[in-house]
């Protein structure tokens, strides 16, 4: 009986050794197949970028400029494609772009996901202000019917916050044609009917709210406030004058 058990044990060990050798042979064959197959694919499939797909809803980013920026990067090796370099070039060449994502694809190519800035206002004579508070200078065409903002660049974010809050809350804000902040940080707003609103340097939102109440009374009583100057720079009151807008 003991001899029989030893024989069975040796057979079992031999079976496991053969199984191990078979498993190793299968792995070697698989690796050889992958290497040979990969080499065949490498020999017959182009490994350089041949195509570019552009994605993302955008209106003002010029497609011909995107094409011109990408063209020098064609025929680059896919695996070593300079993603960061292309992204930087697109952002530098196309002011309308807020963000760019570059993705490698197979067969060899790249996908560009472009995110366009949304302009909220014109800034000065030849710049725009984005909804992120960024001042940028794109070539025409521009969106139409934008209000005009002007003033020190470091006030752009504050002006944007004020404008967006007012647009959500106040009917009179729909008529804002321009917002100007002087070098002394005094605020002046002009409406589309020619009304000038002076808010001074402090308590801008509170003074604007007071103006909205007064302006609503004027319109409800069918008065024509056009070309009037509403001055809310006083601590406890305001004045209404003619269109003498100096000072």
Order of alpha helices (4+ residues) and beta strands (2+ residues): alpha-beta-alpha-alpha-beta-beta-beta-beta-beta-beta-alpha-beta-beta-beta-alpha-beta-beta
